[in-house]
Amino acid sequence: MPQQERSHNQIDILKWLKTQQNGATTAALKAYTRNEITQLGATDKTIENYIDTLKTAGFLEYKHPFWRITKSGMNFLERLGE
């Protein structure tokens, strides 16, 4: 997958998670990514790689049982104008 498409998908994940009041469970995050962002075109491994990349970058955090966008993630979206 081209890096630009991968980056776009990760930004879409952040934008969606930003709209979730209390965060999202892993299952909800994977379902949204598979159904809405990649239109049924992503494997679980690909989705997990997206999540891991965002977590490593400091844009997501996991507090059982929810994934939440971090302040760094919010700042990143603001810099993009999202």
Backbone atoms as SQL, in Angstrom:
CREATE TABLE atoms (id INTEGER PRIMARY KEY, chain TEXT, resi INTEGER, resn TEXT, atom TEXT, x REAL, y REAL, z REAL);
INSERT INTO atoms VALUES
  (1, 'A', 1, 'MET', 'N', 0.847, -1.166, 0.000),
  (2, 'A', 1, 'MET', 'CA', 0.000, 0.000, 0.000),
  (3, 'A', 1, 'MET', 'C', 0.895, 1.233, 0.000),
  (4, 'A', 2, 'PRO', 'N', 0.584, 2.190, -0.836),
  (5, 'A', 2, 'PRO', 'CA', 1.374, 3.427, -0.887),
  (6, 'A', 2, 'PRO', 'C', 1.322, 4.174, 0.452),
  (7, 'A', 3, 'GLN', 'N', 2.424, 4.810, 0.799),
  (8, 'A', 3, 'GLN', 'CA', 2.518, 5.523, 2.079),
  (9, 'A', 3, 'GLN', 'C', 1.451, 6.610, 2.198),
  (10, 'A', 4, 'GLN', 'N', 1.151, 7.289, 1.110),
  (11, 'A', 4, 'GLN', 'CA', 0.157, 8.363, 1.162),
  (12, 'A', 4, 'GLN', 'C', -1.210, 7.811, 1.563),
  (13, 'A', 5, 'GLU', 'N', -1.587, 6.673, 1.008),
  (14, 'A', 5, 'GLU', 'CA', -2.874, 6.067, 1.352),
  (15, 'A', 5, 'GLU', 'C', -2.881, 5.611, 2.812),
  (16, 'A', 6, 'ARG', 'N', -1.776, 5.040, 3.240),
  (17, 'A', 6, 'ARG', 'CA', -1.646, 4.593, 4.629),
  (18, 'A', 6, 'ARG', 'C', -1.787, 5.785, 5.578),
  (19, 'A', 7, 'SER', 'N', -1.107, 6.872, 5.278),
  (20, 'A', 7, 'SER', 'CA', -1.187, 8.076, 6.108),
  (21, 'A', 7, 'SER', 'C', -2.599, 8.628, 6.140),
  (22, 'A', 8, 'HIS', 'N', -3.259, 8.656, 5.002),
  (23, 'A', 8, 'HIS', 'CA', -4.628, 9.153, 4.920),
  (24, 'A', 8, 'HIS', 'C', -5.554, 8.294, 5.796),
  (25, 'A', 9, 'ASN', 'N', -5.370, 6.981, 5.744),
  (26, 'A', 9, 'ASN', 'CA', -6.195, 6.082, 6.559),
  (27, 'A', 9, 'ASN', 'C', -5.969, 6.333, 8.044),
  (28, 'A', 10, 'GLN', 'N', -4.729, 6.553, 8.439),
  (29, 'A', 10, 'GLN', 'CA', -4.432, 6.806, 9.847),
  (30, 'A', 10, 'GLN', 'C', -5.026, 8.141, 10.299),
  (31, 'A', 11, 'ILE', 'N', -4.993, 9.144, 9.451),
  (32, 'A', 11, 'ILE', 'CA', -5.599, 10.434, 9.785),
  (33, 'A', 11, 'ILE', 'C', -7.109, 10.275, 9.929),
  (34, 'A', 12, 'ASP', 'N', -7.728, 9.468, 9.070),
  (35, 'A', 12, 'ASP', 'CA', -9.165, 9.216, 9.183),
  (36, 'A', 12, 'ASP', 'C', -9.509, 8.521, 10.495),
  (37, 'A', 13, 'ILE', 'N', -8.652, 7.619, 10.941),
  (38, 'A', 13, 'ILE', 'CA', -8.867, 6.960, 12.229),
  (39, 'A', 13, 'ILE', 'C', -8.844, 8.000, 13.352),
  (40, 'A', 14, 'LEU', 'N', -7.858, 8.882, 13.326),
  (41, 'A', 14, 'LEU', 'CA', -7.768, 9.924, 14.356),
  (42, 'A', 14, 'LEU', 'C', -8.989, 10.833, 14.333),
  (43, 'A', 15, 'LYS', 'N', -9.430, 11.236, 13.155),
  (44, 'A', 15, 'LYS', 'CA', -10.594, 12.124, 13.055),
  (45, 'A', 15, 'LYS', 'C', -11.836, 11.450, 13.627),
  (46, 'A', 16, 'TRP', 'N', -12.014, 10.163, 13.316),
  (47, 'A', 16, 'TRP', 'CA', -13.173, 9.444, 13.831),
  (48, 'A', 16, 'TRP', 'C', -13.089, 9.302, 15.344),
  (49, 'A', 17, 'LEU', 'N', -11.931, 8.936, 15.838),
  (50, 'A', 17, 'LEU', 'CA', -11.767, 8.746, 17.275),
  (51, 'A', 17, 'LEU', 'C', -11.977, 10.055, 18.034),
  (52, 'A', 18, 'LYS', 'N', -11.628, 11.151, 17.405),
  (53, 'A', 18, 'LYS', 'CA', -11.842, 12.471, 18.013),
  (54, 'A', 18, 'LYS', 'C', -13.327, 12.727, 18.261),
  (55, 'A', 19, 'THR', 'N', -14.188, 12.184, 17.422),
  (56, 'A', 19, 'THR', 'CA', -15.633, 12.400, 17.553),
  (57, 'A', 19, 'THR', 'C', -16.287, 11.466, 18.565),
  (58, 'A', 20, 'GLN', 'N', -15.586, 10.460, 19.024),
  (59, 'A', 20, 'GLN', 'CA', -16.140, 9.500, 19.975),
  (60, 'A', 20, 'GLN', 'C', -16.035, 10.062, 21.387),
  (61, 'A', 21, 'GLN', 'N', -17.157, 10.210, 22.031),
  (62, 'A', 21, 'GLN', 'CA', -17.238, 10.860, 23.344),
  (63, 'A', 21, 'GLN', 'C', -16.310, 10.230, 24.375),
  (64, 'A', 22, 'ASN', 'N', -16.382, 8.926, 24.532),
  (65, 'A', 22, 'ASN', 'CA', -15.608, 8.247, 25.569),
  (66, 'A', 22, 'ASN', 'C', -14.499, 7.376, 24.995),
  (67, 'A', 23, 'GLY', 'N', -14.171, 7.551, 23.745),
  (68, 'A', 23, 'GLY', 'CA', -13.205, 6.682, 23.100),
  (69, 'A', 23, 'GLY', 'C', -13.912, 5.529, 22.412),
  (70, 'A', 24, 'ALA', 'N', -13.155, 4.536, 21.991),
  (71, 'A', 24, 'ALA', 'CA', -13.730, 3.402, 21.283),
  (72, 'A', 24, 'ALA', 'C', -13.032, 2.121, 21.716),
  (73, 'A', 25, 'THR', 'N', -13.791, 1.051, 21.769),
  (74, 'A', 25, 'THR', 'CA', -13.195, -0.241, 22.080),
  (75, 'A', 25, 'THR', 'C', -12.363, -0.693, 20.887),
  (76, 'A', 26, 'THR', 'N', -11.513, -1.663, 21.122),
  (77, 'A', 26, 'THR', 'CA', -10.689, -2.195, 20.041),
  (78, 'A', 26, 'THR', 'C', -11.577, -2.745, 18.927),
  (79, 'A', 27, 'ALA', 'N', -12.631, -3.462, 19.294),
  (80, 'A', 27, 'ALA', 'CA', -13.529, -4.035, 18.291),
  (81, 'A', 27, 'ALA', 'C', -14.200, -2.944, 17.458),
  (82, 'A', 28, 'ALA', 'N', -14.645, -1.877, 18.101),
  (83, 'A', 28, 'ALA', 'CA', -15.289, -0.778, 17.379),
  (84, 'A', 28, 'ALA', 'C', -14.300, -0.072, 16.456),
  (85, 'A', 29, 'LEU', 'N', -13.083, 0.125, 16.937),
  (86, 'A', 29, 'LEU', 'CA', -12.049, 0.782, 16.141),
  (87, 'A', 29, 'LEU', 'C', -11.700, -0.048, 14.908),
  (88, 'A', 30, 'LYS', 'N', -11.568, -1.352, 15.099),
  (89, 'A', 30, 'LYS', 'CA', -11.269, -2.237, 13.963),
  (90, 'A', 30, 'LYS', 'C', -12.437, -2.286, 12.981),
  (91, 'A', 31, 'ALA', 'N', -13.661, -2.369, 13.497),
  (92, 'A', 31, 'ALA', 'CA', -14.834, -2.431, 12.627),
  (93, 'A', 31, 'ALA', 'C', -14.972, -1.155, 11.806),
  (94, 'A', 32, 'TYR', 'N', -14.792, -0.007, 12.445),
  (95, 'A', 32, 'TYR', 'CA', -14.881, 1.254, 11.720),
  (96, 'A', 32, 'TYR', 'C', -13.812, 1.324, 10.635),
  (97, 'A', 33, 'THR', 'N', -12.602, 0.969, 10.977),
  (98, 'A', 33, 'THR', 'CA', -11.506, 1.019, 10.011),
  (99, 'A', 33, 'THR', 'C', -11.784, 0.095, 8.836),
  (100, 'A', 34, 'ARG', 'N', -12.203, -1.121, 9.115),
  (101, 'A', 34, 'ARG', 'CA', -12.463, -2.089, 8.050),
  (102, 'A', 34, 'ARG', 'C', -13.634, -1.659, 7.167),
  (103, 'A', 35, 'ASN', 'N', -14.711, -1.224, 7.787),
  (104, 'A', 35, 'ASN', 'CA', -15.942, -0.957, 7.035),
  (105, 'A', 35, 'ASN', 'C', -15.989, 0.422, 6.395),
  (106, 'A', 36, 'GLU', 'N', -15.487, 1.423, 7.076),
  (107, 'A', 36, 'GLU', 'CA', -15.626, 2.789, 6.588),
  (108, 'A', 36, 'GLU', 'C', -14.381, 3.326, 5.887),
  (109, 'A', 37, 'ILE', 'N', -13.237, 3.089, 6.453),
  (110, 'A', 37, 'ILE', 'CA', -12.024, 3.672, 5.887),
  (111, 'A', 37, 'ILE', 'C', -11.497, 2.844, 4.720),
  (112, 'A', 38, 'THR', 'N', -11.362, 1.539, 4.940),
  (113, 'A', 38, 'THR', 'CA', -10.777, 0.699, 3.884),
  (114, 'A', 38, 'THR', 'C', -11.833, -0.013, 3.061),
  (115, 'A', 39, 'GLN', 'N', -13.083, 0.189, 3.364),
  (116, 'A', 39, 'GLN', 'CA', -14.202, -0.401, 2.640),
  (117, 'A', 39, 'GLN', 'C', -14.020, -1.897, 2.446),
  (118, 'A', 40, 'LEU', 'N', -13.850, -2.578, 3.593),
  (119, 'A', 40, 'LEU', 'CA', -13.698, -4.035, 3.687),
  (120, 'A', 40, 'LEU', 'C', -12.402, -4.536, 3.063),
  (121, 'A', 41, 'GLY', 'N', -11.435, -3.644, 2.873),
  (122, 'A', 41, 'GLY', 'CA', -10.205, -4.047, 2.201),
  (123, 'A', 41, 'GLY', 'C', -9.003, -4.211, 3.101),
  (124, 'A', 42, 'ALA', 'N', -9.188, -4.288, 4.411),
  (125, 'A', 42, 'ALA', 'CA', -8.035, -4.393, 5.308),
  (126, 'A', 42, 'ALA', 'C', -8.115, -5.667, 6.140),
  (127, 'A', 43, 'THR', 'N', -6.981, -6.269, 6.335),
  (128, 'A', 43, 'THR', 'CA', -6.906, -7.429, 7.217),
  (129, 'A', 43, 'THR', 'C', -6.741, -6.941, 8.653),
  (130, 'A', 44, 'ASP', 'N', -6.949, -7.837, 9.601),
  (131, 'A', 44, 'ASP', 'CA', -6.746, -7.472, 11.005),
  (132, 'A', 44, 'ASP', 'C', -5.316, -7.018, 11.245),
  (133, 'A', 45, 'LYS', 'N', -4.358, -7.666, 10.600),
  (134, 'A', 45, 'LYS', 'CA', -2.951, -7.308, 10.763),
  (135, 'A', 45, 'LYS', 'C', -2.691, -5.872, 10.296),
  (136, 'A', 46, 'THR', 'N', -3.267, -5.483, 9.168),
  (137, 'A', 46, 'THR', 'CA', -3.102, -4.127, 8.646),
  (138, 'A', 46, 'THR', 'C', -3.696, -3.109, 9.609),
  (139, 'A', 47, 'ILE', 'N', -4.882, -3.392, 10.114),
  (140, 'A', 47, 'ILE', 'CA', -5.539, -2.488, 11.044),
  (141, 'A', 47, 'ILE', 'C', -4.727, -2.376, 12.333),
  (142, 'A', 48, 'GLU', 'N', -4.227, -3.494, 12.822),
  (143, 'A', 48, 'GLU', 'CA', -3.390, -3.474, 14.025),
  (144, 'A', 48, 'GLU', 'C', -2.119, -2.664, 13.791),
  (145, 'A', 49, 'ASN', 'N', -1.564, -2.731, 12.590),
  (146, 'A', 49, 'ASN', 'CA', -0.388, -1.921, 12.266),
  (147, 'A', 49, 'ASN', 'C', -0.716, -0.430, 12.292),
  (148, 'A', 50, 'TYR', 'N', -1.888, -0.052, 11.779),
  (149, 'A', 50, 'TYR', 'CA', -2.321, 1.347, 11.839),
  (150, 'A', 50, 'TYR', 'C', -2.374, 1.804, 13.299),
  (151, 'A', 51, 'ILE', 'N', -3.043, 1.008, 14.132),
  (152, 'A', 51, 'ILE', 'CA', -3.212, 1.356, 15.546),
  (153, 'A', 51, 'ILE', 'C', -1.855, 1.437, 16.243),
  (154, 'A', 52, 'ASP', 'N', -1.003, 0.455, 15.987),
  (155, 'A', 52, 'ASP', 'CA', 0.330, 0.450, 16.611),
  (156, 'A', 52, 'ASP', 'C', 1.148, 1.672, 16.203),
  (157, 'A', 53, 'THR', 'N', 1.080, 2.031, 14.935),
  (158, 'A', 53, 'THR', 'CA', 1.824, 3.197, 14.458),
  (159, 'A', 53, 'THR', 'C', 1.342, 4.464, 15.152),
  (160, 'A', 54, 'LEU', 'N', 0.023, 4.628, 15.265),
  (161, 'A', 54, 'LEU', 'CA', -0.539, 5.808, 15.927),
  (162, 'A', 54, 'LEU', 'C', -0.209, 5.819, 17.418),
  (163, 'A', 55, 'LYS', 'N', -0.209, 4.648, 18.041),
  (164, 'A', 55, 'LYS', 'CA', 0.139, 4.554, 19.462),
  (165, 'A', 55, 'LYS', 'C', 1.618, 4.894, 19.666),
  (166, 'A', 56, 'THR', 'N', 2.480, 4.349, 18.825),
  (167, 'A', 56, 'THR', 'CA', 3.919, 4.615, 18.928),
  (168, 'A', 56, 'THR', 'C', 4.223, 6.096, 18.726),
  (169, 'A', 57, 'ALA', 'N', 3.478, 6.738, 17.834),
  (170, 'A', 57, 'ALA', 'CA', 3.671, 8.164, 17.581),
  (171, 'A', 57, 'ALA', 'C', 3.135, 9.021, 18.727),
  (172, 'A', 58, 'GLY', 'N', 2.386, 8.405, 19.632),
  (173, 'A', 58, 'GLY', 'CA', 1.843, 9.145, 20.770),
  (174, 'A', 58, 'GLY', 'C', 0.505, 9.793, 20.482),
  (175, 'A', 59, 'PHE', 'N', -0.150, 9.380, 19.412),
  (176, 'A', 59, 'PHE', 'CA', -1.431, 9.978, 19.036),
  (177, 'A', 59, 'PHE', 'C', -2.628, 9.240, 19.624),
  (178, 'A', 60, 'LEU', 'N', -2.436, 7.991, 20.025),
  (179, 'A', 60, 'LEU', 'CA', -3.484, 7.189, 20.656),
  (180, 'A', 60, 'LEU', 'C', -2.978, 6.650, 21.974),
  (181, 'A', 61, 'GLU', 'N', -3.919, 6.431, 22.886),
  (182, 'A', 61, 'GLU', 'CA', -3.590, 5.759, 24.130),
  (183, 'A', 61, 'GLU', 'C', -4.703, 4.770, 24.440),
  (184, 'A', 62, 'TYR', 'N', -4.348, 3.714, 25.142),
  (185, 'A', 62, 'TYR', 'CA', -5.323, 2.700, 25.514),
  (186, 'A', 62, 'TYR', 'C', -5.476, 2.696, 27.024),
  (187, 'A', 63, 'LYS', 'N', -6.682, 2.969, 27.460),
  (188, 'A', 63, 'LYS', 'CA', -7.045, 2.855, 28.870),
  (189, 'A', 63, 'LYS', 'C', -8.245, 1.930, 28.902),
  (190, 'A', 64, 'HIS', 'N', -7.991, 0.733, 29.384),
  (191, 'A', 64, 'HIS', 'CA', -8.974, -0.345, 29.310),
  (192, 'A', 64, 'HIS', 'C', -10.371, 0.146, 29.660),
  (193, 'A', 65, 'PRO', 'N', -11.349, -0.077, 28.843),
  (194, 'A', 65, 'PRO', 'CA', -11.373, -0.826, 27.593),
  (195, 'A', 65, 'PRO', 'C', -11.397, 0.066, 26.346),
  (196, 'A', 66, 'PHE', 'N', -10.969, 1.310, 26.458),
  (197, 'A', 66, 'PHE', 'CA', -11.130, 2.241, 25.348),
  (198, 'A', 66, 'PHE', 'C', -9.815, 2.785, 24.798),
  (199, 'A', 67, 'TRP', 'N', -9.819, 3.025, 23.492),
  (200, 'A', 67, 'TRP', 'CA', -8.766, 3.783, 22.817),
  (201, 'A', 67, 'TRP', 'C', -9.211, 5.228, 22.787),
  (202, 'A', 68, 'ARG', 'N', -8.290, 6.121, 23.079),
  (203, 'A', 68, 'ARG', 'CA', -8.603, 7.552, 23.053),
  (204, 'A', 68, 'ARG', 'C', -7.509, 8.297, 22.301),
  (205, 'A', 69, 'ILE', 'N', -7.902, 9.404, 21.719),
  (206, 'A', 69, 'ILE', 'CA', -6.927, 10.262, 21.048),
  (207, 'A', 69, 'ILE', 'C', -6.226, 11.099, 22.133),
  (208, 'A', 70, 'THR', 'N', -4.930, 11.266, 22.010),
  (209, 'A', 70, 'THR', 'CA', -4.160, 12.026, 22.997),
  (210, 'A', 70, 'THR', 'C', -4.140, 13.506, 22.628),
  (211, 'A', 71, 'LYS', 'N', -3.602, 14.292, 23.530),
  (212, 'A', 71, 'LYS', 'CA', -3.441, 15.722, 23.247),
  (213, 'A', 71, 'LYS', 'C', -2.525, 15.912, 22.037),
  (214, 'A', 72, 'SER', 'N', -1.492, 15.091, 21.919),
  (215, 'A', 72, 'SER', 'CA', -0.597, 15.163, 20.754),
  (216, 'A', 72, 'SER', 'C', -1.361, 14.861, 19.472),
  (217, 'A', 73, 'GLY', 'N', -2.257, 13.889, 19.539),
  (218, 'A', 73, 'GLY', 'CA', -3.080, 13.549, 18.374),
  (219, 'A', 73, 'GLY', 'C', -3.996, 14.688, 17.988),
  (220, 'A', 74, 'MET', 'N', -4.577, 15.341, 18.998),
  (221, 'A', 74, 'MET', 'CA', -5.447, 16.490, 18.731),
  (222, 'A', 74, 'MET', 'C', -4.647, 17.625, 18.106),
  (223, 'A', 75, 'ASN', 'N', -3.442, 17.878, 18.645),
  (224, 'A', 75, 'ASN', 'CA', -2.583, 18.934, 18.097),
  (225, 'A', 75, 'ASN', 'C', -2.195, 18.622, 16.658),
  (226, 'A', 76, 'PHE', 'N', -1.919, 17.363, 16.372),
  (227, 'A', 76, 'PHE', 'CA', -1.565, 16.955, 15.014),
  (228, 'A', 76, 'PHE', 'C', -2.713, 17.251, 14.049),
  (229, 'A', 77, 'LEU', 'N', -3.938, 16.892, 14.443),
  (230, 'A', 77, 'LEU', 'CA', -5.096, 17.163, 13.591),
  (231, 'A', 77, 'LEU', 'C', -5.298, 18.672, 13.399),
  (232, 'A', 78, 'GLU', 'N', -5.092, 19.436, 14.442),
  (233, 'A', 78, 'GLU', 'CA', -5.227, 20.886, 14.335),
  (234, 'A', 78, 'GLU', 'C', -4.213, 21.467, 13.345),
  (235, 'A', 79, 'ARG', 'N', -2.981, 20.954, 13.388),
  (236, 'A', 79, 'ARG', 'CA', -1.955, 21.431, 12.440),
  (237, 'A', 79, 'ARG', 'C', -2.332, 21.097, 11.002),
  (238, 'A', 80, 'LEU', 'N', -3.055, 19.992, 10.817),
  (239, 'A', 80, 'LEU', 'CA', -3.511, 19.625, 9.471),
  (240, 'A', 80, 'LEU', 'C', -4.748, 20.411, 9.061),
  (241, 'A', 81, 'GLY', 'N', -5.368, 21.089, 10.020),
  (242, 'A', 81, 'GLY', 'CA', -6.593, 21.824, 9.727),
  (243, 'A', 81, 'GLY', 'C', -7.808, 20.929, 9.750),
  (244, 'A', 82, 'GLU', 'N', -7.739, 19.850, 10.484),
  (245, 'A', 82, 'GLU', 'CA', -8.857, 18.884, 10.548),
  (246, 'A', 82, 'GLU', 'C', -9.677, 19.100, 11.789);
